[in-house]
């Protein structure tokens, strides 16, 4: 709900404004979308804290909030790939979890790296980002989630 539906509704509401470009070519459009998504994710984090679930879900969600917060100041000046940051964060989170639990999820990591390659390639083919924007997004998401899962 908080990681898909609420951000989608907020983007829909923003798109009703004729000044908002759904392609988010302008930095201000990207920043507004990131702010609404970060708030939605944080609300989900607050909800999950109250439920009897594995604590790692809370840590993953907080890591996702931190990635979006890190994307905000960068997106004000540069069009870093949020899609690449998301998939990079997933790879970093699973790798951090593997280190933490002393597991070896080779098959899962291979699938996630393949998915990251597909996402990165699609952003380049669509002409939405440059290679440096995609690599920066992958690295940012990976490092933040890897750090959060490994050390928190």
C-alpha positions as CSV (number, residue, x, y, z in Angstrom):
1,X,0.0,0.0,0.0
2,X,2.6,2.6,1.1
3,X,5.3,1.6,-1.5
4,X,3.0,1.3,-4.6
5,X,-0.5,2.6,-4.2
6,X,0.1,5.8,-2.3
7,X,3.0,7.0,-4.5
8,X,1.0,6.1,-7.6
9,X,-2.0,8.1,-6.3
10,X,0.2,11.1,-5.5
11,X,1.8,11.0,-9.0
12,X,-1.8,10.8,-10.5
13,X,-2.9,13.8,-8.4
14,X,0.3,15.7,-9.4
15,X,-0.4,14.9,-13.1
16,X,-3.8,16.6,-12.9
17,X,-1.9,19.9,-12.6
18,X,-1.1,21.1,-16.2
19,X,2.3,22.4,-15.0
20,X,3.4,18.9,-13.9
21,X,5.1,16.9,-16.6
22,X,4.4,13.1,-16.1
23,X,7.7,12.4,-17.9
24,X,9.4,14.3,-15.1
25,X,12.0,15.9,-17.3
26,X,12.2,18.9,-15.0
27,X,14.0,18.6,-11.7
28,X,11.1,20.1,-9.8
29,X,8.7,17.4,-11.1
30,X,11.2,14.7,-10.0
31,X,11.7,16.2,-6.6
32,X,8.0,16.5,-5.9
33,X,7.5,12.8,-6.8
34,X,10.4,11.8,-4.6
35,X,9.1,13.7,-1.6
36,X,5.7,12.1,-1.9
37,X,7.2,8.7,-2.3
38,X,9.5,9.1,0.6
39,X,6.6,10.2,2.8
40,X,4.5,7.2,1.7
41,X,7.4,4.8,2.4
42,X,8.0,6.4,5.8
43,X,4.3,6.0,6.7
44,X,4.6,2.4,5.7
45,X,7.6,2.1,8.0
46,X,5.7,3.6,10.9
47,X,2.8,1.1,10.2
48,X,5.2,-1.9,10.1
49,X,6.8,-0.9,13.4
50,X,3.5,-1.5,15.1
51,X,2.9,-5.0,13.5
52,X,4.4,-8.3,14.7
53,X,6.6,-9.0,11.7
54,X,10.3,-9.7,11.0
55,X,12.2,-6.6,12.0
56,X,14.2,-6.8,8.8
57,X,11.2,-5.6,6.8
58,X,11.3,-2.4,8.8
59,X,15.0,-2.0,8.1
60,X,14.5,-2.6,4.4
61,X,11.8,0.0,4.2
62,X,13.8,2.5,6.2
63,X,16.7,1.9,3.8
64,X,14.3,2.6,0.9
65,X,13.3,5.9,2.6
66,X,17.0,6.8,3.0
67,X,17.7,6.1,-0.7
68,X,14.8,8.5,-1.7
69,X,16.1,11.1,0.7
70,X,19.6,10.8,-0.8
71,X,18.1,11.1,-4.3
72,X,16.4,14.4,-3.4
73,X,19.4,16.8,-3.2
74,X,21.0,15.1,-6.2
75,X,17.8,15.3,-8.3
76,X,17.7,19.1,-7.7
77,X,20.9,19.5,-9.8
78,X,21.3,16.3,-11.8
79,X,19.0,13.7,-13.3
80,X,20.2,10.6,-11.4
81,X,18.3,7.4,-12.2
82,X,15.8,6.6,-9.4
83,X,14.9,3.3,-11.1
84,X,18.5,2.3,-11.1
85,X,18.8,3.4,-7.4
86,X,15.8,1.2,-6.6
87,X,17.1,-2.0,-8.2
88,X,20.6,-1.3,-6.9
89,X,19.2,-0.9,-3.4
90,X,17.4,-4.3,-3.8
91,X,20.7,-5.9,-4.8
92,X,22.6,-4.2,-1.9
93,X,19.9,-5.1,0.6
94,X,19.9,-8.8,-0.3
95,X,23.7,-8.9,-0.3
96,X,23.7,-7.2,3.1
97,X,21.1,-9.6,4.4
98,X,23.2,-12.5,3.1
99,X,26.3,-11.3,4.9
100,X,24.2,-10.7,8.1
101,X,22.6,-14.1,8.0
102,X,25.7,-15.9,6.7
103,X,23.8,-17.3,3.8
104,X,24.8,-17.7,0.1
105,X,21.9,-16.8,-2.1
106,X,23.9,-17.0,-5.4
107,X,20.8,-17.8,-7.6
108,X,18.8,-14.9,-6.1
109,X,21.7,-12.5,-6.5
110,X,22.3,-13.6,-10.1
111,X,18.6,-12.9,-10.9
112,X,18.7,-9.5,-9.2
113,X,21.9,-8.6,-11.0
114,X,20.3,-9.6,-14.3
115,X,17.2,-7.5,-13.4
116,X,19.5,-4.6,-12.5
117,X,21.1,-4.9,-15.9
118,X,17.7,-5.0,-17.6
119,X,16.5,-1.9,-15.7
120,X,19.8,0.0,-16.5
121,X,19.7,-1.0,-20.1
122,X,16.1,0.0,-20.5
123,X,16.8,3.5,-19.0
124,X,19.6,3.9,-21.6
125,X,17.6,2.6,-24.6
126,X,14.7,4.8,-23.7
127,X,17.1,7.8,-23.6
128,X,15.9,8.7,-20.1
129,X,19.4,8.8,-18.6
130,X,23.1,8.8,-19.5
131,X,25.4,6.0,-18.4
132,X,26.8,8.0,-15.6
133,X,23.3,8.8,-14.3
134,X,22.4,5.1,-14.3
135,X,25.7,3.9,-12.7
136,X,25.4,6.6,-10.1
137,X,21.8,5.5,-9.2
138,X,22.9,1.8,-9.0
139,X,25.8,2.7,-6.8
140,X,23.8,5.0,-4.5
141,X,21.0,2.5,-3.9
142,X,23.4,-0.4,-3.5
143,X,25.7,1.3,-1.0
144,X,22.9,2.8,1.1
145,X,20.9,-0.5,1.5
146,X,24.1,-2.6,1.9
147,X,25.2,-0.3,4.7
148,X,21.8,-0.1,6.4
149,X,21.2,-3.9,6.3
150,X,24.7,-4.8,7.3
151,X,25.2,-2.4,10.2
152,X,21.8,-1.5,11.5
